């Protein structure tokens, strides 16, 4: 409940500041143009970015460094399982974007990997020739239907985002994420709140481990690490909205929003 309220407050603040920040009084969310991503409150963003860097050095980086030395089959199994769970958000967004063929493929992937693949630990669907999996989320769906990004924002712990994607993330907590519904919203004998939050924390560690060297090199070689991360995130986000195949330099082809969704 606290997380829901926090997201609602952040969203309200974000939308309010977006309206205030637009010089012509037009809500920037109406424009689906990456050039319209405004730096509406840089001071707040830089302070939050510094906080996140501190948390990274204290928590995520040390844990990720240990995670990296685990046997490859273990890391692959964890990544496969997390990808499988993310289908529960991807499939409805395939449908909302009119990608019915992809929705069918991803549903097949989910069923096969959850059963034969032992809860997704083994990506059996790929071995069977299912086409490559691409994640979709509600922010991407809004973008596809013409909603612009609005202002850039750095969220505590969750990291880089935009007004549009912050609004969209609330959908996960009001019925848009079946995994959240099963674990947190519903009291079942099989799953608990811990399972959901543990999977999200593991996603964060998995992402940090995959991008460990890239993040270290980016920080070392950047004159302004904040600006570099912002640019990289926004480029990567636009690539995912367009379903482009190119991998952004210095970054593993993973989702910068895995912790949030």
Phi, psi and omega in degrees: 000318179299320180294320179298313181297320179299315180296321180295317178297314180299317181297315179300315179298318181298311181295321179297314181290330176297317179295317181293326186281341182283120186296331182259009177078004182269132180295121186295342180294348180282348186248119178266073183221118182301336179291344182269009176285108185265149173265083191283328180214079186297323181301313178298315182298317180293323178294317178293321178300318178296320177299314180296323176298319178297316178295323179297315182292327182277323188244294192293317181297312178299318180293319180295325180294326176286317180301324183297333184269000176294155177305142182306317179301326179292312180296319179296319179297318179296313180298317179298318181295318178295319177298321180296317178297324182293344174302332182292342172259325182295315185301310178298329178284330170302315181294316181294333179269001180078015180267070187291326178295315179295323178299319179294316179297314182290329174295317176298317178301314183297315181296314181295312183289329179288325182267286182296325182276011176056071179059029175088001181298328178243128180277073182296325183301321178294319177298330181275000175096011176294142184295161186303140184275133176233127181286145174228152177217177186290333175294318177296321179296317177300319180296317179300326181269014170103359179283127178282169186286335185072206183280150175282140179216143174253118183267143177303131180069312185288332174090206186298143176199186173225170179302315180300313185287331175293317176299314183296328183296335179296332180303327180297332186258006176233030174116356184276348181240109183298326179295320176296319181298318183289321187271315187263311184287328183250135179270097180246163180277353184260326183228157179224176177304322182303321182299320180293308184291329176294322179293324179290320177296319178296323177299319179296317179292318179298316178298314182297321180292318180297326184255018187304303183292322181298316180293318179298316180293320180297316180294320182292322187260001182266134172289326178224097184299321179301311181295323180294317179294318179301310181299315181297316180298312183294323176296314181296320181296317180295323177300319181289323177297321181275357184056038178281153185267345187290136176270130179294140180302147177068012181225135170295148182283066178239170185270125178294349185249020182300325182293326186282318189283000000 
